[in-house]
Amino acid sequence: MLDQCARYPGLQAQDLVKAMYQSEFGCGHLVTQQGLAWLEEELNACQMPANPPPLGEPLRGGFCRVHLQALADSGLSSRTLFRLFELSAAQPAGSMEAFDRQLMQLEQLASSGALPLNAADVQAFVADYRKAGCPATHHSEVFRSLYFPAYRVIRAEYARFLNVFAAIDSKLPHRHPLLVAIEGGSTSGKTTLAALLAQVYDANVFHMDDFFLQAHQRTPGRLAQFGGNVDYERFLQEVLEPLRAQQPVAFRRFDCTTMTLSAPVQVPFKQLNIIEGVYSMRPTLACFYDVSVFLGIDPHTQAARVLARNGPAMQQRYLNEWIPMENRYFDFYQIASLCDIRIDGENGQAS
C-alpha cells in the first residue's frame, strides 16, 4: 500500500483497494474470447502519463502489472502478453479471508496517518465496499485523469521473464528457425522456463540431459574437458544441424538407467526451438542460437532444491561431483557473460 502511494501520489482509497484486489486475485475476470482484441484496442488508444510507467510493476501476492504504454518499446507482443494473462488467470489464487485482512490493514494504516488519505474517507469507502460484497472495482476518475492506467495483471513468476519473451518476439518474425538456449546450474529453473515458453508459443523443446555420454565415451580425457560430459557432437549432428537446415529432427535419447540410447525420436520442424540444459552454450554450439538465457542460483538454494528433488544420497553426488563440474565449465567459458540475458535468483531481474 505504501509503495502504491509512493508511485501514485494522487490515488484515492478506491485505487488502493483495486491494487489490493489484484494482488490477491489477479485479473482473471477479464479473460474472455474477445480479450486479445480488447487488449489491442486499448493498446492503440492508451495515453502516456507525465511520468511513463515501467513495463512491469510488482504487486504483492505474486502478481505484476504490465503497462501497455511501455509495451511497444519493450519488444513484447500483445499476443504474448495476452497469453501470459490467460495462463495467469487459469491458476487458482487468493482468498476472501486474506483479502479481508488487507482491508483491515488499509484501515489501520489510514487511522495511523501512514497514508496520504483522509482516514474517515477510507473508513467510509471500505464500509460501503464490504456491504457491496467486495467486488472487483475500477480506478477512480482522479486516478484515470492523472495516470491513464492501461495494463494487464500477470503472475510475477511470468513477469520475471519478460525480457526473454520480448527478445523472442522481437526476433521471431525475422528468424526461420529461431533457436533459444537456456543455460544455468542444476535446479535453477531451466526446465520450468522451457515448459513455460512451450505453453506460450508453438515450440519444440530439447533437453541436454538427453545427450549425456554413454558409458564407453566416459574416458578420463573426455571428462577432463570443460563441458565434455555431454555428447555435444551428437547434439550438433542430430538436432542443431537439421534445425538450421529447416528439417525435421530424429534424435536418440540417453537412458541413464541403461547408459544406452533409445530408438530415434521423430520431431517435426517448427520455427521456434528451445534448447534447455547445462552445456547448451558450449562454444561449438553457442553460435547456433539467436537468443541465450542464463539462470543464476545461489549455492544454498541450489543445495536445498537438490535435496528436495533428489534426496540426501543423490544430493551428495550433485554437491561433490556434478555441480562442481558445471561450475568449472561456467567459469572456464564465462558462460553467463556469453548469454544475451542473465536472470539471478528466484526474484532476480533480467539484465
C-alpha positions as CSV (number, residue, x, y, z in Angstrom):
1,M,0.0,0.0,0.0
2,L,2.8,2.4,0.8
3,D,4.5,1.5,-2.4
4,Q,1.3,2.3,-4.4
5,C,1.1,5.7,-2.6
6,A,4.7,6.5,-3.5
7,R,4.1,5.5,-7.1
8,Y,0.8,7.3,-7.5
9,P,0.6,10.3,-5.1
10,G,-2.8,11.2,-6.4
11,L,-4.5,7.9,-5.8
12,Q,-7.7,7.5,-3.9
13,A,-8.8,4.8,-1.4
14,Q,-10.6,3.1,-4.4
15,D,-7.4,2.8,-6.3
16,L,-5.6,1.2,-3.3
17,V,-8.4,-1.3,-2.9
18,K,-8.1,-2.1,-6.6
19,A,-4.4,-2.8,-6.3
20,M,-5.1,-4.9,-3.2
21,Y,-7.7,-6.9,-5.1
22,Q,-5.4,-7.5,-8.0
23,S,-2.6,-8.6,-5.7
24,E,-4.9,-11.2,-4.1
25,F,-6.9,-12.4,-7.1
26,G,-5.1,-11.3,-10.2
27,C,-7.4,-10.3,-13.1
28,G,-9.0,-13.4,-14.3
29,H,-12.4,-11.9,-14.6
30,L,-11.3,-10.0,-17.7
31,V,-10.2,-13.1,-19.7
32,T,-12.8,-13.7,-22.5
33,Q,-12.7,-14.8,-26.1
34,Q,-12.5,-11.2,-27.1
35,G,-9.7,-10.5,-24.7
36,L,-6.9,-10.1,-27.2
37,A,-8.9,-7.8,-29.4
38,W,-9.8,-5.7,-26.4
39,L,-6.1,-5.6,-25.4
40,E,-5.1,-4.4,-28.8
41,E,-7.8,-1.8,-28.9
42,E,-6.7,-0.5,-25.5
43,L,-3.1,-0.5,-26.6
44,N,-3.8,1.6,-29.7
45,A,-5.9,4.1,-27.6
46,C,-3.8,4.4,-24.4
47,Q,-2.4,7.8,-23.5
48,M,1.0,8.4,-22.0
49,P,1.1,9.9,-18.4
50,A,3.5,12.7,-17.5
51,N,5.9,10.0,-15.9
52,P,5.8,7.0,-18.3
53,P,5.5,3.7,-16.3
54,P,7.9,0.8,-16.4
55,L,6.9,-2.3,-18.3
56,G,6.4,-4.3,-15.1
57,E,5.1,-3.0,-11.7
58,P,5.2,-5.6,-8.9
59,L,2.2,-6.1,-6.7
60,R,2.2,-8.2,-3.5
61,G,0.8,-11.7,-3.6
62,G,2.8,-12.9,-6.6
63,F,1.3,-10.7,-9.3
64,C,2.6,-7.9,-11.5
65,R,1.0,-5.2,-13.7
66,V,2.4,-5.0,-17.2
67,H,1.8,-1.5,-18.6
68,L,0.7,-1.1,-22.2
69,Q,2.3,2.3,-22.5
70,A,5.7,0.5,-22.3
71,L,4.8,-2.5,-24.4
72,A,5.9,-1.2,-27.9
73,D,9.4,-0.1,-26.8
74,S,10.0,-3.4,-24.9
75,G,9.5,-5.6,-28.0
76,L,6.9,-7.8,-26.2
77,S,4.0,-8.5,-28.4
78,S,0.4,-8.0,-27.4
79,R,-0.3,-11.7,-28.3
80,T,2.3,-12.9,-25.9
81,L,1.1,-10.6,-23.1
82,F,-2.4,-11.9,-23.5
83,R,-1.2,-15.5,-23.5
84,L,0.6,-14.8,-20.2
85,F,-2.6,-13.1,-18.9
86,E,-4.6,-16.2,-19.8
87,L,-2.1,-18.6,-18.1
88,S,-2.1,-16.4,-15.0
89,A,-5.9,-16.4,-14.8
90,A,-6.0,-20.2,-15.2
91,Q,-4.3,-20.7,-11.9
92,P,-6.1,-20.5,-8.5
93,A,-5.2,-17.5,-6.5
94,G,-6.2,-15.7,-3.3
95,S,-8.9,-16.0,-0.7
96,M,-11.5,-13.6,0.7
97,E,-10.1,-14.2,4.2
98,A,-6.7,-12.9,3.1
99,F,-8.2,-10.0,1.2
100,D,-10.3,-9.0,4.2
101,R,-7.0,-8.9,6.2
102,Q,-5.7,-6.4,3.7
103,L,-8.7,-4.3,4.0
104,M,-8.2,-4.2,7.8
105,Q,-4.6,-3.2,7.3
106,L,-5.7,-0.4,5.0
107,E,-8.0,0.9,7.7
108,Q,-5.3,0.7,10.3
109,L,-2.7,2.5,8.1
110,A,-5.1,5.2,7.3
111,S,-6.0,5.7,11.0
112,S,-2.3,5.9,12.0
113,G,-1.7,8.6,9.4
114,A,0.7,6.5,7.4
115,L,-1.2,7.0,4.2
116,P,-1.7,10.3,2.4
117,L,-5.5,9.8,2.6
118,N,-8.2,11.1,4.9
119,A,-8.9,8.3,7.5
120,A,-12.6,9.0,7.6
121,D,-12.9,8.7,3.8
122,V,-11.0,5.4,3.8
123,Q,-13.3,4.0,6.6
124,A,-16.4,5.1,4.7
125,F,-15.2,3.6,1.4
126,V,-14.2,0.3,2.9
127,A,-17.5,0.0,4.8
128,D,-19.5,0.6,1.6
129,Y,-17.2,-1.8,-0.3
130,R,-17.8,-4.6,2.2
131,K,-21.6,-4.1,2.1
132,A,-21.4,-4.5,-1.7
133,G,-19.7,-7.8,-1.4
134,C,-16.1,-6.8,-2.1
135,P,-16.3,-6.9,-5.9
136,A,-13.6,-6.1,-8.5
137,T,-13.6,-2.4,-8.8
138,H,-12.5,0.3,-11.2
139,H,-9.9,3.1,-10.8
140,S,-11.2,6.4,-9.6
141,E,-11.7,9.2,-12.1
142,V,-8.9,11.2,-10.4
143,F,-6.5,8.3,-10.9
144,R,-7.6,7.9,-14.6
145,S,-7.1,11.6,-15.3
146,L,-3.6,11.6,-13.7
147,Y,-2.1,8.3,-14.8
148,F,-4.1,6.9,-17.8
149,P,-4.0,3.4,-16.4
150,A,-3.7,0.7,-19.1
151,Y,-2.2,-2.6,-18.1
152,R,-2.8,-6.4,-17.7
153,V,-2.0,-8.3,-14.5
154,I,0.1,-11.5,-14.8
155,R,1.8,-13.7,-12.3
156,A,5.1,-12.5,-11.0
157,E,6.8,-15.8,-11.9
158,Y,6.0,-15.0,-15.6
159,A,6.9,-11.3,-15.3
160,R,10.4,-12.4,-14.2
161,F,11.0,-13.5,-17.8
162,L,9.5,-10.5,-19.7
163,N,12.9,-9.8,-21.2
164,V,13.1,-13.3,-22.5
165,F,9.6,-13.1,-24.1
166,A,10.4,-9.7,-25.6
167,A,13.7,-11.0,-27.1
168,I,11.8,-13.9,-28.7
169,D,9.0,-11.7,-30.0
170,S,11.5,-9.2,-31.5
171,K,13.3,-11.8,-33.5
172,L,10.7,-14.4,-34.3
173,P,9.4,-12.6,-37.4
174,H,12.9,-12.5,-38.9
175,R,14.4,-15.9,-38.0
176,H,13.4,-19.2,-39.5
177,P,14.2,-21.1,-37.4
178,L,14.7,-19.2,-34.1
179,L,16.8,-21.1,-31.6
180,V,16.8,-20.2,-27.9
181,A,19.3,-21.6,-25.4
182,I,18.5,-21.8,-21.6
183,E,21.7,-22.3,-19.5
184,G,22.3,-22.4,-15.8
185,G,23.2,-24.6,-12.9
186,S,21.2,-27.6,-11.6
187,T,17.7,-26.6,-10.2
188,S,18.0,-23.0,-11.5
189,G,14.7,-23.3,-13.3
190,K,15.7,-24.1,-16.9
191,T,13.2,-26.9,-17.5
192,T,10.4,-24.8,-15.9
193,L,11.2,-21.8,-18.2
194,A,11.4,-24.1,-21.2
195,A,8.0,-25.5,-20.4
196,L,6.5,-22.0,-19.9
197,L,7.9,-21.0,-23.3
198,A,6.3,-24.1,-24.9
199,Q,2.9,-23.0,-23.3
200,V,3.2,-19.5,-24.7
201,Y,4.5,-20.4,-28.2
202,D,4.3,-23.2,-30.7
203,A,7.7,-24.5,-29.9
204,N,9.9,-27.7,-29.8
205,V,11.8,-28.2,-26.6
206,F,15.1,-30.2,-26.5
207,H,16.9,-31.2,-23.3
208,M,20.6,-31.5,-22.9
209,D,20.0,-34.3,-20.4
210,D,19.1,-36.5,-23.4
211,F,22.7,-36.1,-24.6
212,F,24.9,-37.3,-21.7
213,L,27.8,-39.6,-22.6
214,Q,27.3,-43.3,-22.9
215,A,29.5,-45.5,-20.7
216,H,32.1,-46.2,-23.3
217,Q,32.5,-42.5,-24.0
218,R,33.3,-41.5,-20.4
219,T,37.1,-41.6,-20.7
220,P,39.4,-39.7,-18.4
221,G,40.4,-37.4,-21.3
222,R,36.8,-36.7,-22.3
223,L,35.7,-35.9,-18.7
224,A,38.7,-33.7,-18.2
225,Q,37.3,-31.3,-20.9
226,F,35.2,-28.4,-19.7
227,G,31.7,-29.3,-20.6
228,G,32.9,-32.6,-22.1
229,N,30.5,-34.8,-20.2
230,V,27.7,-34.3,-22.8
231,D,27.8,-35.7,-26.3
232,Y,27.8,-32.2,-27.9
233,E,28.9,-33.7,-31.2
234,R,25.8,-35.9,-31.4
235,F,23.6,-33.0,-30.3
236,L,25.1,-30.9,-33.1
237,Q,24.5,-33.6,-35.7
238,E,21.1,-34.8,-34.6
239,V,19.4,-31.6,-33.5
240,L,21.1,-28.3,-34.4
241,E,22.2,-29.0,-38.0
242,P,18.8,-30.4,-39.1
243,L,17.1,-27.4,-37.5
244,R,19.4,-25.0,-39.2
245,A,18.5,-26.7,-42.5
246,Q,14.8,-26.4,-41.6
247,Q,14.4,-30.1,-41.5
248,P,12.6,-32.5,-39.0
249,V,14.7,-33.9,-36.2
250,A,15.3,-37.5,-35.4
251,F,17.4,-37.9,-32.2
252,R,18.2,-40.6,-29.7
253,R,17.6,-40.0,-26.0
254,F,20.2,-41.1,-23.5
255,D,18.7,-43.5,-20.9
256,C,20.5,-43.1,-17.6
257,T,19.2,-46.4,-16.2
258,T,20.8,-48.5,-19.0
259,M,23.5,-46.0,-20.1
260,T,22.4,-46.5,-23.7
261,L,20.5,-44.6,-26.4
262,S,16.8,-45.1,-27.2
263,A,15.4,-45.6,-30.7
264,P,15.2,-42.3,-32.7
265,V,12.5,-39.9,-31.6
266,Q,10.9,-38.0,-34.5
267,V,10.3,-34.3,-34.0
268,P,8.6,-32.1,-36.7
269,F,10.3,-28.9,-37.8
270,K,9.0,-25.8,-36.0
271,Q,10.1,-22.2,-36.3
272,L,10.8,-21.8,-32.6
273,N,13.0,-24.3,-30.8
274,I,14.1,-24.2,-27.1
275,I,17.2,-25.9,-26.0
276,E,17.5,-26.2,-22.2
277,G,20.2,-27.6,-20.0
278,V,23.7,-27.2,-18.8
279,Y,26.3,-27.3,-21.5
280,S,23.9,-26.0,-24.2
281,M,26.1,-22.9,-24.6
282,R,29.4,-24.7,-25.1
283,P,31.3,-22.7,-27.7
284,T,30.8,-25.2,-30.5
285,L,27.1,-24.9,-30.0
286,A,26.6,-21.3,-29.0
287,C,26.9,-19.9,-32.5
288,F,23.7,-21.6,-33.5
289,Y,21.5,-19.6,-31.1
290,D,19.5,-16.5,-31.7
291,V,18.6,-15.8,-28.0
292,S,20.5,-17.2,-25.0
293,V,19.5,-17.0,-21.3
294,F,21.5,-17.8,-18.2
295,L,19.6,-18.5,-14.9
296,G,21.7,-18.0,-11.8
297,I,21.1,-19.7,-8.5
298,D,22.9,-19.3,-5.1
299,P,24.6,-22.4,-3.6
300,H,22.3,-22.5,-0.5
301,T,19.1,-22.5,-2.5
302,Q,20.6,-25.0,-5.0
303,A,21.5,-27.5,-2.3
304,A,18.1,-27.2,-0.7
305,R,16.3,-27.8,-4.1
306,V,18.5,-30.8,-4.9
307,L,17.8,-32.3,-1.6
308,A,14.0,-31.8,-2.0
309,R,14.1,-33.1,-5.6
310,N,16.6,-36.0,-5.4
311,G,17.0,-36.9,-1.7
312,P,20.1,-36.9,0.5
313,A,22.1,-39.6,-1.3
314,M,21.9,-38.0,-4.7
315,Q,22.4,-34.6,-3.2
316,Q,25.9,-35.6,-2.2
317,R,26.7,-36.7,-5.7
318,Y,25.4,-33.4,-7.0
319,L,27.3,-31.3,-4.5
320,N,30.6,-33.3,-4.7
321,E,30.6,-34.3,-8.4
322,W,28.1,-32.8,-10.9
323,I,27.7,-29.2,-9.6
324,P,31.5,-28.6,-9.3
325,M,31.8,-29.9,-12.9
326,E,29.1,-27.4,-14.0
327,N,30.8,-24.6,-12.2
328,R,34.2,-25.3,-13.8
329,Y,32.5,-25.2,-17.2
330,F,30.7,-21.9,-16.4
331,D,33.9,-20.3,-15.1
332,F,36.2,-21.5,-17.9
333,Y,34.0,-20.4,-20.8
334,Q,32.4,-17.4,-18.9
335,I,29.0,-18.8,-19.9
336,A,26.9,-16.2,-18.0
337,S,28.7,-13.4,-19.8
338,L,28.2,-15.1,-23.2
339,C,24.4,-15.2,-22.8
340,D,22.2,-12.4,-24.0
341,I,20.1,-12.3,-20.9
342,R,21.0,-13.2,-17.3
343,I,18.5,-13.7,-14.5
344,D,19.7,-14.2,-11.0
345,G,17.8,-15.8,-8.1
346,E,14.1,-16.6,-7.7
347,N,13.0,-13.0,-7.8
348,G,16.0,-11.7,-9.8
349,Q,15.7,-9.1,-12.5
350,A,16.8,-9.8,-16.1
351,S,19.9,-8.0,-17.4
